[in-house]
């Protein structure tokens, strides 16, 4: 009983810190409250995130603000056609004395303090680079110079170039499944936020802007402990479990669930639904969302709030429908919530 009370007190204190974390990021990233909440969920679920969105909508600013508020180091790399796995690990160059030098690459530069690693335009990099990134995501370690380097706190964020298709390498299903979430970062919907971003000089100097974010809100070692405590401290009722399994079955066979999307052959639409890993990620995220809302049990709203970001990219559709995939999957999920009764 004493241990339970201590855990409850720990989670309550950290919930206050998590809400402050969201408030600090919202100071510099306007009109993106839902995105900030999703990335907070990913942080406490200890999952990686694939970001989608146009150039210049503030993805890098958002991640730099996260890294500053979390208290760890931030590193970024740009995907290019000639990027090789070694480029993430070390940088070879000639020194001023004309002698060769080897410097740590973006992965090794910060050592174990690395907390946010941003891979910009990941689909411009070759599959060999994707393989190294997959190991980092799965094991939080890489091998270099005949030894293993560990990154116990790292979260990987990546985005894709969705405009230019030449010289790109789309992520395979196995790689996308490693991301806890795929999050759409759009322009702020509020007119006032858009006006402020364009006309307020405060938002034109990112380095100066980020100084408004209070640094080091979290102890990185304790963050891992709290993340585990959330997963053990937030429960799910048998009725909720039945509901989630019913959603899973309907995703895998929408025709059998009576789901209909106009102009789509529902019998052939879905080639594969979410994997067991994907559903376990869904519950991890739902538990964190329930905790942030001040509950110790998951409710259907928690599942629905994170379902599109956690599950949509794990639904593999027939190639005939791939060009209109985003719209079709969005309608499929909306119909799913209408057809499957919630407890």
C-alpha positions as MATLAB code, in Angstrom:
seq = 'XXXXXXXXXXXXXXXXXXXXXXXXXXXXXXXXXXXXXXXXXXXXXXXXXXXXXXXXXXXXXXXXXXXXXXXXXXXXXXXXXXXXXXXXXXXXXXXXXXXXXXXXXXXXXXXXXXXXXXXXXXXXXXXXXXXXXXXXXXXXXXXXXXXXXXXXXXXXXXXXXXXXXXXXXXXXXXXXXXXXXXXXXXXXXXXXXXXXXXXXXXXXXXXXXXXXXXXXXXXXXXXXXXXXXXXXXXXXXXXXXXXXXXXXXXXXXXXXXXXXXXXXXXXXXXXXXXXXXXXXXXXXXXXXXXXXXXXXXXXXXXXXXXXXXXXXXXXXXXXXXXXXXXXXXXXXXXXXXXXXXXX';
ca = [
       0.000    0.000    0.000;
       2.841    2.375    0.843;
       4.468    1.648   -2.542;
       1.171    2.428   -4.296;
       0.891    5.771   -2.494;
       4.479    6.641   -3.374;
       3.846    5.762   -7.045;
       0.661    7.860   -7.081;
       2.543   10.823   -5.617;
       5.338   10.388   -8.174;
       2.903   10.294  -11.090;
       0.984   13.293   -9.759;
       4.161   15.388   -9.465;
       5.307   14.378  -12.924;
       1.897   15.092  -14.411;
       2.300   18.703  -13.240;
       5.730   18.767  -14.883;
       4.311   17.302  -18.098;
       1.612   19.974  -18.273;
       4.245   22.653  -17.656;
       6.301   21.082  -20.450;
       3.365   21.550  -22.830;
       2.952   25.147  -21.701;
       6.622   25.946  -22.302;
       6.520   24.586  -25.852;
       3.266   26.441  -26.552;
       5.105   29.693  -25.845;
       7.082   29.343  -29.075;
       4.903   27.053  -31.206;
       1.548   28.742  -31.764;
      -1.758   27.096  -32.587;
      -0.470   23.523  -32.306;
      -1.926   22.408  -28.970;
      -3.010   19.007  -30.263;
       0.393   18.366  -31.861;
       2.118   19.332  -28.613;
      -0.137   16.954  -26.677;
       0.641   14.099  -29.094;
       4.390   14.681  -28.804;
       4.082   14.824  -25.013;
       2.319   11.464  -25.158;
       5.114   10.094  -27.346;
       7.730   11.426  -24.906;
       6.196    9.645  -21.925;
       5.424    6.539  -23.961;
       9.115    6.608  -25.008;
       8.223    6.245  -28.674;
       9.589    7.613  -31.933;
       7.580    9.892  -34.234;
       7.353   10.354  -38.008;
       6.305   13.930  -38.737;
       4.352   14.874  -41.858;
       3.862   18.418  -43.077;
       4.917   21.115  -45.489;
       8.278   22.847  -45.348;
       8.383   25.810  -42.962;
       5.517   24.877  -40.626;
       7.830   24.801  -37.588;
       8.774   21.138  -37.154;
      12.418   21.861  -36.312;
      11.482   24.685  -33.944;
       9.019   22.365  -32.227;
      11.648   19.655  -31.728;
      14.329   22.082  -30.549;
      11.860   23.462  -28.013;
      11.098   19.911  -26.863;
      14.774   19.066  -26.444;
      15.402   22.270  -24.452;
      12.412   21.668  -22.178;
      13.259   17.991  -21.677;
      16.810   18.925  -20.791;
      18.781   16.738  -23.189;
      20.758   17.419  -26.322;
      19.331   17.958  -29.804;
      20.943   16.799  -33.034;
      19.734   16.960  -36.611;
      20.818   15.475  -39.931;
      19.596   16.124  -43.460;
      18.741   13.192  -45.689;
      20.578   13.255  -49.019;
      21.049   10.797  -51.854;
      24.752   10.397  -51.044;
      24.370   10.060  -47.276;
      25.950    6.862  -45.930;
      25.514    5.163  -42.529;
      29.024    6.208  -41.497;
      28.024    9.880  -41.909;
      25.768    9.548  -38.879;
      28.628    8.161  -36.804;
      31.739   10.146  -37.731;
      33.004   13.007  -39.887;
      36.405   12.661  -41.620;
      38.204   15.784  -42.802;
      41.622   17.397  -43.148;
      42.758   19.552  -40.257;
      44.499   22.906  -40.547;
      47.810   21.053  -40.397;
      46.826   18.960  -43.417;
      46.478   15.789  -41.367;
      43.312   13.693  -41.472;
      40.931   14.141  -38.581;
      37.946   12.081  -37.469;
      35.251   13.883  -35.488;
      32.120   12.392  -33.950;
      29.076   12.534  -36.211;
      25.647   13.743  -35.124;
      24.828   10.486  -33.340;
      28.014   10.326  -31.266;
      28.606   14.039  -30.700;
      26.365   14.333  -27.638;
      26.913   10.844  -26.251;
      24.359    9.589  -23.737;
      22.916   13.112  -23.331;
      21.255   12.886  -26.749;
      17.493   13.096  -26.209;
      16.051   14.320  -29.541;
      17.475   13.193  -32.892;
      15.772   14.716  -35.934;
      16.235   13.102  -39.347;
      15.039   15.640  -41.899;
      13.770   14.258  -45.243;
      14.441   10.663  -44.275;
      13.166    9.352  -47.616;
      16.088   11.047  -49.390;
      18.485    8.693  -47.590;
      19.329    5.222  -48.867;
      17.966    1.998  -47.309;
      21.377    1.324  -45.706;
      20.903    4.493  -43.653;
      17.372    3.449  -42.767;
      18.773    0.178  -41.410;
      21.117    1.989  -39.035;
      18.271    4.230  -37.922;
      16.083    1.174  -37.268;
      18.688   -0.232  -34.921;
      18.943    3.093  -33.103;
      15.155    3.171  -32.735;
      14.787   -0.456  -31.639;
      17.836   -0.817  -29.400;
      18.903    2.787  -28.682;
      22.443    1.815  -29.612;
      24.816    1.717  -32.592;
      28.124   -0.031  -33.208;
      31.185    1.950  -34.253;
      34.936    1.693  -33.777;
      34.517   -1.908  -32.521;
      32.286   -0.926  -29.618;
      28.639   -0.252  -28.849;
      27.449    3.276  -28.122;
      24.245    3.515  -26.108;
      21.699    6.332  -26.147;
      19.354    5.503  -23.268;
      17.186    8.612  -23.593;
      17.001    9.182  -27.346;
      13.779    9.757  -29.237;
      13.971    9.705  -33.017;
      11.884   12.127  -35.040;
      11.854   12.091  -38.825;
       9.985   13.752  -41.648;
       9.613   12.959  -45.329;
       9.842   15.081  -48.445;
       6.344   14.647  -49.863;
       6.698   17.038  -52.811;
       9.704   15.819  -54.773;
       9.723   12.147  -55.714;
      12.982   11.953  -57.660;
      15.905   10.337  -55.849;
      13.813    9.305  -52.865;
      13.541    5.960  -51.077;
      10.218    5.378  -49.381;
      10.335    3.781  -45.957;
       9.396    0.096  -45.990;
       6.524   -1.135  -43.837;
       8.890   -2.522  -41.197;
      10.535    0.882  -40.791;
       7.267    2.806  -40.503;
       5.984    0.278  -37.974;
       8.874    1.222  -35.667;
       7.445    4.707  -35.239;
       4.977    4.990  -32.382;
       3.126    7.759  -34.214;
       2.850    9.458  -37.565;
       1.790   13.040  -36.856;
       0.523   15.612  -39.353;
       1.924   19.087  -38.622;
      -0.211   21.611  -40.487;
      -0.408   25.390  -40.515;
      -2.118   26.839  -37.417;
      -5.853   27.046  -37.984;
      -6.342   30.243  -35.972;
      -6.012   33.450  -37.975;
      -4.495   35.288  -35.006;
      -1.711   32.714  -34.681;
      -0.925   32.945  -38.404;
      -0.785   36.736  -38.215;
       1.556   36.586  -35.221;
       3.905   34.112  -36.917;
       4.218   36.333  -39.981;
       4.330   39.824  -38.470;
       5.744   39.469  -34.937;
       9.577   39.764  -35.132;
       9.835   37.583  -32.027;
       9.080   34.534  -34.179;
      11.660   35.381  -36.854;
      14.758   34.528  -34.765;
      14.437   30.918  -33.633;
      17.537   30.935  -31.410;
      16.279   33.968  -29.531;
      12.749   32.570  -29.418;
      13.884   29.325  -27.799;
      15.396   31.211  -24.886;
      11.815   31.710  -23.677;
      11.550   27.957  -23.063;
      12.528   26.947  -19.537;
      15.280   24.350  -19.879;
      15.729   21.036  -18.105;
      12.250   20.375  -16.766;
      12.880   16.624  -16.558;
      15.513   14.358  -15.058;
      16.240   12.068  -18.020;
      16.917    8.987  -15.867;
      13.728    9.580  -13.879;
      11.770   10.058  -17.113;
      12.369    6.411  -17.993;
      11.168    5.335  -14.532;
       8.033    7.471  -14.745;
       7.260    6.156  -18.234;
       7.279    2.602  -16.852;
       5.196    3.646  -13.839;
       2.519    5.097  -16.121;
       2.240    1.799  -17.999;
       1.807   -0.175  -14.768;
      -0.241    2.448  -12.947;
      -2.934    3.130  -15.563;
      -5.310    0.208  -16.086;
      -7.787   -1.007  -18.676;
     -11.118   -2.642  -17.870;
     -12.201   -5.908  -19.522;
     -14.831   -3.921  -21.452;
     -12.150   -1.545  -22.767;
      -9.984   -4.489  -23.782;
     -12.916   -5.984  -25.707;
     -13.503   -2.640  -27.420;
      -9.879   -2.317  -28.566;
      -9.825   -5.883  -29.893;
     -13.053   -5.184  -31.798;
     -11.467   -2.090  -33.356;
      -8.477   -4.213  -34.353;
     -10.651   -6.850  -36.025;
     -12.619   -4.181  -37.883;
      -9.412   -2.538  -39.155;
      -8.174   -5.832  -40.535;
     -11.500   -6.747  -42.157;
     -13.607   -3.605  -42.623;
     -16.047   -5.306  -45.017;
     -17.017   -7.844  -42.339;
     -17.596   -4.956  -39.913;
     -20.035   -3.331  -42.334;
     -17.757   -0.372  -43.046;
     -18.196    1.309  -46.415;
     -16.081    3.982  -48.120;
     -17.576    5.485  -51.266;
     -15.915    4.285  -54.456;
     -13.787    1.669  -52.693;
     -13.963   -2.121  -52.932;
     -13.874   -2.904  -49.222;
     -13.096   -6.571  -49.835;
      -9.720   -5.695  -51.370;
      -8.894   -2.385  -49.663;
      -6.860   -3.557  -46.666;
      -3.869   -5.790  -47.344;
      -2.752   -5.746  -43.723;
      -3.954   -4.134  -40.550;
      -2.067   -3.026  -37.476;
       0.378   -5.539  -36.042;
       0.280   -6.753  -32.422;
       3.150   -4.337  -31.800;
       1.034   -1.551  -33.250;
      -1.863   -2.321  -30.910;
       0.476   -2.506  -27.938;
       1.742    0.951  -28.958;
      -1.865    2.140  -29.111;
      -2.418    1.083  -25.503;
       0.879    2.612  -24.394;
      -0.165    5.935  -25.884;
      -3.713    5.686  -24.504;
      -2.355    5.069  -21.006;
      -0.238    8.212  -21.189;
      -3.167   10.218  -22.493;
      -5.360    8.993  -19.607;
      -2.605    9.947  -17.132;
      -2.296   13.432  -18.609;
      -6.061   13.799  -18.226;
      -5.778   12.850  -14.529;
      -7.191    9.306  -14.724;
      -5.808    5.937  -13.656;
      -7.975    3.990  -16.134;
      -8.182    4.164  -19.917;
     -11.536    5.248  -21.364;
     -12.632    4.957  -25.020;
     -11.877    8.654  -25.602;
      -8.215    8.000  -24.797;
      -8.058    5.280  -27.447;
      -9.836    7.357  -30.081;
      -7.671   10.427  -29.344;
      -4.467    8.646  -30.380;
      -5.834    6.000  -32.772;
      -5.287    7.862  -36.100;
      -1.687    8.798  -35.312;
      -0.735    5.379  -33.916;
      -2.653    3.074  -36.264;
      -3.246    4.844  -39.617;
       0.303    4.369  -40.934;
       0.080    0.676  -40.040;
      -2.909    0.077  -42.324;
      -1.575   -1.174  -45.658;
      -3.939   -0.680  -48.582;
      -4.151   -2.127  -52.076;
      -1.801   -0.239  -54.458;
      -4.844    0.830  -56.493;
      -5.888    3.062  -53.581;
      -2.424    4.197  -52.461;
      -2.578    7.549  -54.280;
      -5.681    8.505  -52.255;
      -4.560    6.677  -49.133;
      -4.759    9.539  -46.622;
      -8.384   10.396  -47.394;
      -9.512    6.763  -47.573;
      -7.848    5.756  -44.295;
      -9.253    8.843  -42.552;
     -12.775    7.921  -43.675;
     -12.158    4.278  -42.725;
     -11.177    5.251  -39.172;
     -14.147    7.617  -38.814;
     -16.493    4.841  -39.936;
     -14.716    2.453  -37.590;
     -15.553    4.608  -34.580;
     -19.193    4.796  -35.694;
     -19.581    1.065  -36.308;
     -17.782   -0.417  -33.328;
     -19.809    0.230  -30.150;
     -17.857    1.763  -27.271;
     -18.385    0.485  -23.713;
];
